[in-house]
Amino acid sequence: MSWLLQFCAARAAFATMFTAYSAALPLLKQEWGMSAGEAGLVQSAYHVGFLVSLFVIGFLSDRFGARRTYLLSSVVAVLSALLFAFFANDFVSALLLYGLTGLCSGGSYTPGLALVSQQHGVQKQGRALGFYLAAASLGYAIGLLVVSAMIPLAGWRGAFVVTALGPVLGAMLGFWALRGVPNIVHPTPVGHGALSGLREVIHNKPAMLSIWGYTFHAWELLGMWAWLPAFLAAAAVATGSLDAQAVSLAATLAALTYLVAVAGSVAGGSLSDRWGRTTVTLVLALSSLVCSFVFGWMIGLPLWMVLVMAVLYNLTGVADSSIHSTTLTELVAPRSLGAAYSLRSVLGFGAGAIAPWIFGLVLDWARANALTDSWAWGLAWATLGIGGALGPLAIWRLRQLPEAKKLAGGRR
C-alpha cells in the first residue's frame, strides 16, 4: 500500500497540467480572441497529442518494459509542460504547445497502469487501479485550485507556470517510487511483434467490446472535463459575479467536483471487485448519461444546484474509468496488454479529442442563431450524452459473452 500511495502521488503531480487550460479558458477566449470552436480545438489538440503518445507508449512498454518507458517519458513530459507555460500566447501557439504537452504526457498513464497491475494480484486490481486513476482526479483538482488562487495574484500566465511545476515534482516522485521495481519485459512467441499483438487484440471480441465501451465513455468524460470550468463560470456570471471573479470561483468549484471524483474512482474499482465489472460499469454509465442530458439546461438556476449536479456528473463520469482499465487486463494476455492499451487510447482519446471541439461548435452555432443561454448550453452538453450513449450498449454486449466470466473472478 505504501508503494501504491507513492506512485499515485507521482500520477497526481503529473496531472496538474491537464486542467490548467480549461480553468483559464474564459479569460483566454477573451484575451486571445478565440471562438468557442477554437477554444475547444486547443483542448482537443491536447487529447490528440495524448492519444498519439499512448499509442506509441503502449508498444514501447511491451518492447522495453513499463518501468523504463515510464521513467524516460517523465523527462519529456516535464519539458513540454514548461514550454507551454512560458510560451503559449495566442490560439496558434497554444494549439501547438498544448498539443505537444499532450504528446509528452502519456508515459505516466499506460505504463503506470501496467506497473500497478504488475505489483498487485487479480483480487485487488480493481481497487489498486481505482487509486491510481483517482490520483489523476486529485491532480486535476490541484491544478484547478492552483489556477483559482494564482489568477487574482499573477494572472493566467503565473497560474500556468506554477501548475507546470507539477510534472517536475511528478518525475522526482516517480523515480523514487520505482527505484526498487523491476523492469519486466514479458516474453513473446517468435515472430510476435507489435503488429502481431495488435492483431491479437483486434480479433479478441470481448476485449474490443471493452475498448469500444471505453471509447464512448471517453467522449463523454473528456468533453465534460474540457468544458466544466467554463460552464461553471457562465453559471456564476448568471448569478451576478464579475468575469474575473467568476473564472476564479468556477475553477474552485470545479476542483471540488474533482475531489469528489477521487473517491468515485476508488469506489468504482472496489465495487467492481465485489459486484462485477460490467454490472457496476452499466450503473455508472447510465447515471452519467442522465447528467449529460440535464446539466446544460440548469444555467440560470441557483449556483449551489448547478454545483450539486456537477459533483454527481464528475463522480459518475469518472468512477468507471478504473473498471474499464481493469476489465481489459482480465481479457488480454499480458504480452499484448500494451498493444491493447495503445489501441484503446487511439480510439478513446480520439473520441475525447473530437468531443470538446464539437461541443464548442454547437455552442457557437446556438449563439449565432440567437438562442438563449439555456438552449445553447443544453444542446452543447447533449452532444456528450449522444456520443456517450453507445458505451453502455458495448458493455451490455460484453456481459452476454461467455468470456465475461473471466472478469472479477467470475462476477462479470
Protein Blocks (a to p, Z undefined) as FASTA:
>chain_A
ZZmmmmmmmmmmmmmmmmmmmmmmmmmmmmnopafklmmmmmmmmmmmmmmmmmmmmmmm
mmnopklmmmmmmmmmmmmmmmmmmmgcbfklmmmmmmmmmmmmmmmmmmmmmmmmmmpc
fklmmmmmmmmmmmmmmmmmmmmmmmmmmmmmnojmlmmmmmmmmmmmmmmmmmmmmmmg
ccddddddehiafklmmmmmmmmmklmmmmmmmmmmmmmmmmmmmmmmmmmmmmmmmnop
afklmmmmmmmmmmmmmmmmmmmmmmmmmmmmmnopklmmmmmmmmmmmmmmmmmmmgoi
afklmmmmmmmmmmmmmmmmmmmmmmmmmmpcfklmmmmmmmmmmmmmmmmmmmmmmmmm
mmmmmmmnopafklmmmmmmmmmmmmmmmmmmmmmmmmmpmklmmgghhnZZ
